[in-house]
Amino acid sequence: PEDVVIITTKSGLIKKVPVSSFKIQHKNTKGIKSNDDILLSTIKTNTIDTLVLFSNKGIMYRILVNNIPDGTNTSKGVPIASLIKIGNDEQIIAVSSLHRKTMPKYIIFITQNGIVKKSFIEEYFKTNRNNGIKALNIQEGDRLVKILFQDNEDLLLLSQKGMSIRFKTSDIGAIGRIATGIRGMKLNEGDKVIAAMSIHKETDY
């Protein structure tokens, strides 16, 4: 077993890098240039753990961390599609691992039509299937826009036309893996949810 960092990008690349390659730097020092595009996630985990990946189609995939090709700080990584059977029009939008020491209790799904679903995160680690499984039931014409891993923090939703809503996720009951969810935001015609975030501190900007 080896501690590693799994780096995924928004364009669909993935690599694992030994933890020893990451060093603490002092303020105002120059970092190491990477050839990666915009990062989706950076997760510290272990080669004996399993990585779970969620797509915008509401499908969850699993990869044994040890099966992810090695990379360096400056290497690009390999396409995620070379490791899992993902559709051509699918995009990975969230990644998590069982190894996380501060494992949150819930997983929150948000769709562009304002549907919010809250489930216990452990629901998604019970299956041993390597191929994709449905993570939630998405209605026709809707799509997943954000997945958040959190406890009972408040949730903020933002729409394309500049509307927003904040509410307590503690008021939402956790439901099963294949369920649809509830309406978190009522949208005007032609509007859609484009972003969502957890409110961890009242002083956050």
C-alpha positions in Angstrom: 0.0 0.0 0.0 1.2 3.5 -0.9 -0.2 6.9 -0.2 -0.9 8.8 -3.4 -2.6 11.8 -4.7 -5.2 11.3 -7.5 -5.6 14.3 -9.8 -8.5 14.6 -12.3 -9.1 17.4 -14.8 -12.3 18.8 -16.2 -11.4 17.7 -19.7 -11.4 14.0 -18.4 -7.7 13.2 -17.6 -6.6 11.3 -14.5 -3.2 10.3 -12.9 -1.8 9.2 -9.6 1.3 10.8 -8.1 3.1 9.6 -4.9 2.4 11.8 -1.9 6.2 12.3 -1.5 6.1 14.4 -4.7 4.0 17.0 -3.0 6.0 19.3 -0.7 4.9 22.2 1.4 6.0 25.5 0.0 6.5 28.9 1.7 4.5 32.0 0.8 5.5 33.8 -2.4 7.6 30.9 -3.7 7.1 29.6 -7.3 5.2 26.4 -7.8 5.8 23.6 -10.2 4.2 24.1 -13.6 1.8 21.4 -14.7 0.6 20.6 -18.2 -2.9 19.8 -16.8 -5.9 21.9 -17.8 -8.5 23.0 -15.2 -8.4 20.7 -12.2 -11.6 18.9 -11.1 -10.3 17.3 -8.0 -7.1 16.5 -6.0 -7.6 13.7 -3.5 -5.1 12.1 -1.1 -5.8 8.3 -0.9 -4.1 5.0 -1.0 -3.4 2.4 -3.7 -5.6 -0.2 -2.0 -8.6 2.0 -1.9 -11.4 2.6 -4.5 -12.1 5.8 -6.3 -15.7 6.6 -7.2 -16.5 8.9 -10.1 -19.9 10.5 -10.9 -21.0 11.7 -14.3 -23.4 14.4 -15.5 -25.8 11.6 -16.5 -26.2 10.5 -12.9 -24.0 7.4 -13.3 -21.4 6.3 -10.8 -18.2 4.5 -11.7 -15.5 2.8 -9.6 -11.8 2.4 -10.2 -9.2 0.6 -8.0 -6.7 3.4 -7.2 -3.8 1.0 -8.0 -5.1 0.6 -11.5 -4.7 4.3 -12.3 -1.5 4.9 -14.3 1.4 6.7 -12.5 2.2 10.3 -13.4 4.3 13.2 -12.3 3.5 16.8 -11.3 4.1 17.9 -14.8 2.6 14.9 -16.8 -0.8 15.2 -18.4 -2.4 11.9 -17.2 -4.5 9.4 -19.2 -8.1 9.7 -20.4 -10.6 8.5 -17.8 -12.5 6.9 -20.7 -9.6 4.5 -21.1 -10.2 3.1 -17.6 -14.0 3.0 -17.4 -16.8 2.5 -20.0 -18.2 6.0 -20.2 -20.5 7.3 -22.9 -19.3 9.8 -25.5 -21.6 12.5 -24.2 -20.8 11.8 -20.6 -18.6 14.0 -18.4 -17.2 13.2 -14.9 -18.1 16.0 -12.6 -17.3 14.7 -9.1 -14.7 12.3 -7.6 -14.4 10.8 -4.1 -12.6 8.1 -2.2 -13.2 6.0 0.9 -9.8 6.9 2.2 -10.7 10.5 3.1 -10.1 10.9 6.9 -12.8 13.6 7.1 -15.4 11.7 5.2 -18.6 13.7 4.9 -21.9 12.0 5.8 -23.9 13.0 2.8 -23.7 13.3 -1.0 -25.9 16.1 -2.5 -27.0 16.0 -6.2 -28.2 19.2 -7.9 -29.8 19.2 -11.4 -30.3 22.1 -13.8 -34.0 22.0 -13.2 -33.5 22.7 -9.6 -33.9 19.2 -8.2 -31.9 18.4 -5.1 -31.2 14.9 -3.8 -29.5 14.1 -0.5 -28.3 10.5 0.3 -26.0 8.9 2.7 -22.6 8.6 1.0 -22.2 5.0 2.2 -25.1 4.0 -0.1 -22.6 4.5 -3.0 -19.8 2.3 -1.6 -22.0 -0.8 -1.1 -21.8 -2.1 -4.7 -18.8 -4.1 -6.0 -19.7 -3.7 -9.7 -16.9 -2.2 -11.9 -19.2 -0.9 -14.6 -21.4 2.2 -14.2 -24.5 2.1 -11.9 -27.3 4.7 -11.7 -26.6 7.1 -8.9 -30.0 8.9 -9.1 -33.0 9.0 -11.3 -32.8 12.0 -13.6 -36.0 13.1 -15.4 -36.1 13.5 -19.1 -34.8 16.9 -20.3 -32.8 17.4 -17.0 -29.1 16.9 -16.3 -26.8 16.8 -13.3 -24.8 20.0 -12.8 -23.2 19.6 -9.4 -22.4 17.0 -6.8 -21.3 18.0 -3.3 -19.9 16.0 -0.4 -20.9 17.5 2.9 -22.6 17.2 6.3 -25.5 19.5 7.3 -24.1 22.7 5.9 -26.5 25.2 4.2 -26.7 25.0 0.4 -26.7 27.9 -2.1 -28.1 27.5 -5.6 -27.5 30.0 -8.5 -29.4 30.2 -11.8 -28.3 31.3 -15.2 -30.6 34.4 -15.0 -29.1 35.6 -11.7 -31.5 34.1 -9.2 -30.3 32.4 -6.0 -31.7 30.6 -3.0 -30.1 29.4 0.2 -31.6 26.7 2.5 -30.8 24.3 5.2 -29.9 20.8 4.0 -30.7 19.5 7.6 -34.4 20.0 6.6 -34.0 17.6 3.7 -34.4 13.9 4.5 -31.8 11.5 3.1 -33.2 9.1 0.5 -32.1 6.0 -1.4 -29.6 5.7 -4.3 -32.1 5.5 -7.2 -34.6 8.1 -6.0 -35.2 11.4 -7.8 -35.1 14.0 -5.1 -37.1 17.2 -4.3 -37.4 20.6 -5.8 -34.7 22.9 -4.3 -35.4 25.9 -6.5 -38.4 27.1 -8.4 -37.2 28.5 -11.8 -38.8 30.9 -14.2 -39.3 29.8 -17.8 -36.1 29.5 -19.7 -33.9 29.6 -16.6 -31.7 26.8 -15.2 -29.4 26.1 -12.2 -25.8 26.5 -13.3 -23.9 26.4 -9.9 -24.3 25.2 -6.3 -22.0 25.4 -3.3 -22.0 24.5 0.4 -21.9 27.3 3.0 -19.2 26.1 5.4 -18.6 29.4 7.2 -20.8 32.5 7.6 -17.6 34.6 7.0 -16.8 33.0 3.6 -16.8 35.2 0.6 
